Amino acid sequence: MTTTNVLPMIKGVHDTPLEEYFTSGHRTCQGCESALVMKLMVKAAGPRTIVLGSTGCMYVANTTYYSTPWVVPWMHTQLGSSGSAATGTAAGLKALMSKGKIKEEPINVIAFCGDGGGADMGLSAISGALSHQGYNLLILMYDNESYANTDIQISGSSPWGANTTFTPPGKVHRIMNQRWKKNMAPMMAVGHPGVRYVATGCASYAVDMMNKVRKALNIGGPTFIHTYDPCPKGWDFDPMYSHEVGMLAVETGIWVQYEIEEGVLTLNGPSRMLAEGRRKRKPVFEFLKRQGRFAHFTDEDVDYFQSRIDEMWEKWWLPGIIPIAKEGGDLTMGPREVL
């Protein structure tokens, strides 16, 4: 295993590095949280970083006529190949260093993918990457809950009932997406017991997210972070509210912030306060009403959505992580047919 970085934790906004390694030149949508994730990710990692991006919003929007906002070395890889690209790059660096072809030093390898390229098409490649313990790499899945690059089609991460171009509400069937969101980060943690660090993040909590990137790069071996990225275009809200929508997802309990380090789970920020009863969860309606993708919801739909979030916090063994009931608790995991 090659040398890992020793990146200090960021104590607050004023302790954040001033240097930018994801700069101007991209053409992401106004208010794009995924672009902010890229900015924070590489700001935390620093200049000795290689970034690998699979096809998706953050590839297409960040490469235009031979220009790119990436200041660090960057490479495009295909839609489901973030895990393969990460493993190949980390293995190549390790081989070159062991043969004395390049200086032995900590070089960060970060591969990013969207939810379509990660939770769906790239799942096997990510699993393969996380199974190879001898390589230092981070895979970051930015999740805007759709195939946003190709006109907002449904993905395995799209929430129940969401209006996408493949699941438009109609007169006969109002709720077309009957599936609940795929539970990606816990699947990676539980399914790959050798992985030393798995976390969830959100750019609305920038310092927390940057520290998670640094922890993943410091600890060594393959690591995984799943970020939650409000998308003004796909979710249909005013771009000025991206930051607020991300915070609402956490405050309503829909998105749970945590990290699993060396097999130890720690809830972070508002999620920890919600679990400890120090803060009350906001109603999911406050999150849903801000987005046009849920404009077709009736009161009954909102109540159902709320019931599933309540169930996650009150009946799951660990909220947001293990969808198995505590003793004496029954789960209603099946889809609900709604006309």
N, C-alpha and C positions, 0 to 999 in steps of 0.2 A: 504494500500500500504506500503510495507516495505521500510526501509531507502535506499536512493540512495547514490551513491558515490559523492564526490566533487573532481573531478580530474581537476587539473589546465590545461589550454591550453598550448600547446607546442609552444614556440616562434621561434624555428629554429632547425636545425639539432643538434647543440651543446647542446640543451636543452632536447634532447631525452633521455629517461631512458636507462641506460646501461644494465639493467637486461633483460635476454632473457627467455621467457616462451614457445617458440617453437624453439627447438634446433636441434642438429644433430640426425640422426636416421631415417629420412624419405627418401623415394626413388622417389620423384617427378622428372619430366624430367628436364634436364639442361635448365636454363633460365625460369623456371615456375613462372609466375607472381602470380598465385594463392597461391603458397607457401609463396611468399613475403607478400601477403595480410594477410595470417594467422599470420605470424611473426609480422607484424605491428599491426594487430588487437589486439593480446593478449599483446604485448609490451605496447600499449596504455592503455589497461584495467587493467593490473597489476595482482598480485598474487591471490587476493581474487576474483577469477573468475572461473565459471564452463562453459566449452565449450561443446556443443552438436553438433555432426557432422552427417549429413545425408549421405547416400551412394553416392559416387561420387569420383572424383579424389582425393579430400582432405581427404576422408576416406580411400580408398584403399591404397594410397601411404603413408599414415601416420600410418599404422598398419601392421607390419610384424613380424610374429612369436612372439607375445606377447611383442613386443617393440613398442615404440611410441616416437615422438619428443615432445609431450605435457608434460610440467612440471606441469601445473595446472590440476585439476580433469577434466576428459574428458569422454564422453560417445558417443557411436555410436547409431544412430537411423535410421529408414528405409528411403527409397528414398524420399517419399513425406511427411515426418513427422517432418520436422524441426519446424514448427509452433506448432504442438501438443507437441513435446518434450520440447520446450521452455516454453509453458504455464504450463505443468505439473510440470516441475522443479521449476519454479517461485512460483507456487501455493503451492508446497510441502515445500519450504523454508519459505514461509509466514506462513503456518500452524504450522510448527515446532517452529518458533520464537514466534508466538502468544501464544503457549502452554508452552513456557519456556523450550522446549526440547533442543534448541540450543541458543546460544547468539544472541541477536538482533544486527546486524551489516550489513553494505552494502556488499552484495555479488552479483557480476555481473553474469547475465545469458546471454550467447551469443549462439545462434544457427546459424550454417552456412549451406548453401546449394548451389549447383551449379545451373546453369540456367535450366537444365533439371529437377532437384529436386525442383526448386523454381518457375520459371516462367511457367512451365508446370505442372508436377505431384503434386507439393506441393502447388499450388496456393490456394486451398480451406483451407488447414490447416494454411497457413500464414494469410489468411484473417480472419480466426477464432481467431488466436492469437492476431491480431491487433484490434479485436473487444472487447477484454477483457481489460478494462482500469485499472483494479485494480492490475495488475501484472507488475513488472519491468523486461523488457527483451529487447534484441536486436536481430533481425534476420538480418544476413548479407548474401546476395546472391552474390557469386563470379561468374562472367559471362565470360566464355571462348568461348561462342557462339556455343556450340555443346555439345553433349553427349560424352565428350572426354574420359571418363573412359572406355567406351565400343566401342572404335574405331571410334570416330569422326562422329557420326550420327547427322543429322540435328535436331535442337531444335527450340522452338519458339523464341529464341534470335538470331538464325543464320541470318546473313545479306543477303539481296537480291543477288542472283547469286552465292553464295559461293559454292565451290566444297567440298562436304562432301561424306562419303561413301554411303549415301542414295540419294545424288543429284549430281552424277558425270556428267560432261558435255559430250555430245555425238554428233555424226554427225547430227542426226535429230533434237534433242533439245539441244542447247548449254547451255541455262539457265534453270536449272531444279528447282531451288528454286525461286518461283515467289512471295514469301511472304516478307514483310518488317519486320524488327526487332520489337518484342513486346515491348511496352513502359511501362515497369514494375513499376519503382519508382513512376511516376505520377499516375498510376492506384491505387497504395497503398495509396498515399496521398489524392487524390480526393475521392476515394471510402471509406476511413475511416477517416472522419473528426475529430474524437476524438484523432487521433494519433498526438503527439506533435512534432515529429521529423522524417523526411524522407530525405535522401540525396543520392547523387551519388558520387563515388570516383574512384580513380585510383592509384595504387601503384607507378606509375611514379611520382606522386606528394605526396610523403610519409608523409610530415608534415601535409598537408591538410587532408589526409585520417585518420591519427591518431587523429587529433583534432575532426574530425567528429565522430569517435568512442567514444571519451570522451564526446562529447556533447550528443550523444544518451544515454550514460550510466548515465550522470548527470541529465538529464531532467526528467527521470522517466516515467513509463508507458511503453506500447509496442512501439518499434521504429524499423525503417527499413533502411538499407543501401544497395545500389546496386553498386557493384564495377565492373570495366571493366578490364578484365585480358587477355592480349595477350598470346597466347598459341603457342609456337614454333612448336610443333608437329601437332596440328590441323590446324594452319594457314599457316604452311609451310614456316618458315623463320629461319635464323640462330639465335640460342639462345642468342648470344651476343647482339642482337638488341631488346630484349624484352622491355627494358626501353624506347628506342627511338620510337618503334611502338606505345606504349601507349601514349606518348606525341603527336605523329602525329595524333592520333585519335581525340585528343582534339583540336589541332591546325588547323585541317581541318574542324572542326565543326561537325564531325560525332558523337562524344561523348560529351555531355554537362555536365559540372561540376556545381552542385548547391546543395543547402540545403533548406528545407522548415521547419522552426522552429516556432512553435506556429502559424502556418498559414501564415507566412511571407516568401516569396521566396527571396533568395539571390544567384546570380550567383557567382561562384568562379574562381579565377585565370585567365587563358587565355580566358575562356568562357565569363567572365565578360568584358574583354577588347574587345573581338569580338563583343559582343552585343552593347557596347558603341562606337564602331567604332575606338577604339584606336589601334587596331591591325587588319590586313587583314587576312581573312581565307586563309590557304594554299589550293591549288587544291587537291581534293580527290585522284588524280592520285598518288601523293607522298606517300599516305598511301596504296593504292591498289597495286602499283607496287612492294612493299616490300614483298608480300605474294604470295606463290604458289597457294593458294586457289582461287585467282583471275587471274591466268595466262591465262585462256581461254578468258578473256574479250577482246572484240574488242574496237576500239575507240568509237563506238556507245554505247556500254555498259557503258564505263567510263563516257560518256556524260550524259547518263540517271541517273547514280548514282549521278553525280554532280548536276544534275537538282533537284533531290529529296532533297539533302542537302541544296541547295540554297532555295528551297521552304520552308524548315523547318525554316530557318533563316529569310526569307523575308516575308513569308505569314502566318506562324503559329502565333497564338495569343501570345504564349510564345515559343521561340525556344527550341526544345527538350522535351517540357512538354505538351503543349496543341495543338493537331493537328486539330485545328479548325481555319478557315481562319478569318483574320481581315475583317472588312466591305470592300467590293469591291474586295476581293482577292479570287480567285478560286483555289481549291486544286485538284491535279490529284492523288487521293489516290489508284486507282485501279491498279492491276497488269498489266504488259506489256508482251504480248506473244512474245517471241523471239525464232527464230529457230536457 
